[in-house]
Amino acid sequence: MLRLLIDENFDHRILRGVKLRLPQLDYLAVQDTELKGIKDPPLLAWAAENNRVLVTHDLRPCQSLPTSAWRQASRCPE
């Protein structure tokens, strides 16, 4: 099963709809954890380290990360 980390800015109406279709959904909502308020690059790194996909509506963290940091955090091949 895909393991998700739901960012604070993600529209939770979408999450509720997905949970209706997939009640077994494995997700963590950032605002319900000790990660609340953390900046996006460390949040992305935490998600990668914990085998979770960061789900967000914010494109800025992806655009602002240097390519090497993005590859390391997301485990993308060179």
N, C-alpha and C positions, 0 to 999 in steps of 0.2 A: 504494500500500500504506500502511496505517496505521502510523505510526511511534510506538513506545511507549517510555516511560521507566518502568522497574519500580522502585518504591520499595523500600527496605530491609525494610519490614515486610510486604510482599506475600508471600502464601503461594506459595513457589516450586514446590510440587507442582502448583498450578494452571498456572503458567507451563510446566512440563514437559509437561503434558497438552495445552496449546494448541500448543506446538512440535511435538508428535507429529502434530497435525492440520494444522498450517501450518508446515512446515519452513523456509519462506522468510520467516518472521516477522522484521520489522525492529524490534529492541528493544535497549535498553541497560539493564543492571542497575546501579542506583546504586552498589552496593557494589563493583562492578568498575571504577569510574571515580574521578576526582578529586572527585566530588560526594559521596563517602561521608561521612556524618556531618553534612551540611549541613541546616539547619533547613528545614521544609516550605515556608513562603512563598517564600524565594529559589529553592527547588527547583522550585516551580510556575512561577515566572517564567522560570527557565532552560529548562524544558520548552517553554513558550510561545514563547520567543525562538528555539528550535531546532526548532520545528514538531513537537513530540512531545507525546503525551498521557500525563499522569502517571497511572499505575495504582497505586493504594494501597488499603489496608484502613483507613486512618486518616481519619476524617471531621473531626477537629479542625482541620486547616489550612484547610479550606474554610469552616468555621463561624467561625473566628477572624479571617479576613481581612475588612477593611472592604469594603463593596460596590464602591467605586471601584477598589481594588487588585485585587479578584477580576476585575472586568471587564477591567482593563488586562492582567493576567496571562493570562487565558483568552481574550482578544479577543472577549468577549461584547458584543453591541450594547447600547446604552443602553436 
